[in-house]
Amino acid sequence: MHILISNDDGYMAPGINALANEMRRFGRVSIVAPEHNHSGSSNALTLNKPLTVTNASEDVFVVSGTPSDCVHLALTGLLDDRPDLVVSGINCGANMGDDTMYSGTVAAAIEGYIFGIDSIAFSQIDKGWAELPSAAAMAGKIVERFLARREKDPAGPILLNVNMPNLPLHAMQGIRTTRLGRRHNAERMIDEINPRGMPIYWLGAAGKPRDASEGTDFWATQHGFVSVTPLQIDLTSHKQIDEARALVEDNL
């Protein structure tokens, strides 16, 4: 078993190291991760400049690019053999609902999925690492169960987004399979004047949950459950194809 690990917090983040230690129970681990934090980078690929890769230690590759760059390089020649599983994280903060569209953590898993490999993104919902050992242990439990069932049912690949409450392992209520919730629009931007008199702008805070009803990832984590959401990359709105055809096609 060969497991590729990446993240968006950077190769020195506590989350990726805790996840790697847990994944070594299952086989060989290769870490290919960004040199610096790339939170919010989504699926960006670096196309306008070359990337550098350095070895921090054996089987740890540090990339001067995004999470998607890392996994893309790993799967197109950087690694000698193809991984059996791609895992991303553990992220410092939630990746639920609309967050998944912006998340570098989720993007790293998506890149593995695009290449036909089972991929799982792991996030701990609150900032800080107070319960990181518990989050890593839960990630290990999920992967252990996943691999055991995959051995019996090899169909795939599958893309999973896992969000874990910031709780001790014994206090977690279990695992719920969920759908993505929805957020309200982001708060207003913040505009300031820097010390040189120039206007500067910060993006506003993420909106509060709009759909956190039972069955969503928001609901599960708010009630102490680990949320596991299967994702897809087909963004087609199939139910609106006829509506779009009526709006834009020229049948003359």
ZISULRA-V432500 format. One record per residue. N is the residue number from 1. SS is DSSP state (H for helix, E for strand, - for the rest). NEAR is the number of other ideal C-beta (glycine too) atoms within 12 Angstrom. Layout:
N;SS;NEAR / N;SS;NEAR
//
This chain:
1;-;25 / 2;E;24 / 3;E;40 / 4;E;46 / 5;E;51 / 6;E;59 / 7;-;53 / 8;-;49 / 9;-;40 / 10;-;32 / 11;-;36 / 12;-;20 / 13;-;35 / 14;H;26 / 15;H;43 / 16;H;45 / 17;H;29 / 18;H;33 / 19;H;51 / 20;H;40 / 21;H;23 / 22;H;32 / 23;H;41 / 24;-;23 / 25;-;20 / 26;-;30 / 27;-;23 / 28;E;22 / 29;E;34 / 30;E;37 / 31;E;44 / 32;E;46 / 33;E;48 / 34;E;42 / 35;-;29 / 36;-;22 / 37;-;24 / 38;-;36 / 39;-;33 / 40;-;26 / 41;-;31 / 42;-;25 / 43;-;31 / 44;-;26 / 45;-;27 / 46;-;23 / 47;-;12 / 48;-;9 / 49;-;10 / 50;-;12 / 51;-;26 / 52;-;17 / 53;E;26 / 54;E;17 / 55;E;16 / 56;E;21 / 57;E;15 / 58;-;10 / 59;-;28 / 60;E;26 / 61;E;34 / 62;E;29 / 63;E;37 / 64;-;22 / 65;-;39 / 66;-;38 / 67;H;53 / 68;H;42 / 69;H;39 / 70;H;49 / 71;H;46 / 72;H;33 / 73;H;33 / 74;H;40 / 75;H;30 / 76;H;19 / 77;H;13 / 78;H;29 / 79;-;31 / 80;-;13 / 81;-;17 / 82;-;22 / 83;-;35 / 84;-;30 / 85;E;39 / 86;E;51 / 87;E;55 / 88;E;53 / 89;E;54 / 90;E;48 / 91;E;52 / 92;E;35 / 93;-;34 / 94;-;43 / 95;-;50 / 96;-;45 / 97;H;37 / 98;H;27 / 99;H;35 / 100;H;41 / 101;H;24 / 102;-;28 / 103;-;42 / 104;H;45 / 105;H;55 / 106;H;50 / 107;H;46 / 108;H;57 / 109;H;47 / 110;H;41 / 111;H;42 / 112;H;44 / 113;H;34 / 114;H;25 / 115;-;27 / 116;-;18 / 117;-;31 / 118;-;33 / 119;E;44 / 120;E;49 / 121;E;51 / 122;E;52 / 123;E;49 / 124;E;44 / 125;-;37 / 126;-;23 / 127;-;17 / 128;-;14 / 129;-;24 / 130;-;17 / 131;-;28 / 132;H;35 / 133;H;26 / 134;H;26 / 135;H;42 / 136;H;34 / 137;H;29 / 138;H;42 / 139;H;46 / 140;H;31 / 141;H;26 / 142;H;38 / 143;H;38 / 144;H;21 / 145;H;21 / 146;H;33 / 147;H;26 / 148;H;14 / 149;H;16 / 150;H;24 / 151;H;16 / 152;H;10 / 153;-;12 / 154;-;12 / 155;-;10 / 156;-;23 / 157;-;28 / 158;-;29 / 159;E;34 / 160;E;42 / 161;E;46 / 162;E;50 / 163;E;49 / 164;E;52 / 165;-;35 / 166;-;31 / 167;-;27 / 168;-;18 / 169;H;23 / 170;H;13 / 171;H;17 / 172;-;30 / 173;-;21 / 174;-;22 / 175;E;26 / 176;E;27 / 177;E;21 / 178;-;33 / 179;E;26 / 180;-;35 / 181;-;33 / 182;E;24 / 183;E;27 / 184;-;18 / 185;-;14 / 186;-;19 / 187;-;14 / 188;-;12 / 189;-;14 / 190;E;14 / 191;E;13 / 192;E;13 / 193;E;11 / 194;-;11 / 195;-;7 / 196;-;8 / 197;-;8 / 198;-;10 / 199;E;12 / 200;E;14 / 201;E;13 / 202;E;14 / 203;-;16 / 204;-;15 / 205;-;14 / 206;-;24 / 207;-;21 / 208;-;19 / 209;E;25 / 210;E;18 / 211;E;22 / 212;-;27 / 213;-;19 / 214;-;17 / 215;-;19 / 216;E;29 / 217;H;46 / 218;H;36 / 219;H;28 / 220;H;37 / 221;H;39 / 222;H;27 / 223;-;24 / 224;-;24 / 225;-;30 / 226;E;39 / 227;E;45 / 228;E;35 / 229;E;38 / 230;E;26 / 231;-;32 / 232;-;19 / 233;-;22 / 234;-;11 / 235;-;12 / 236;-;10 / 237;-;10 / 238;H;11 / 239;H;8 / 240;H;13 / 241;H;13 / 242;H;12 / 243;H;12 / 244;H;13 / 245;H;11 / 246;H;11 / 247;H;10 / 248;H;11 / 249;-;11 / 250;-;7 / 251;-;6 / 252;-;3
//
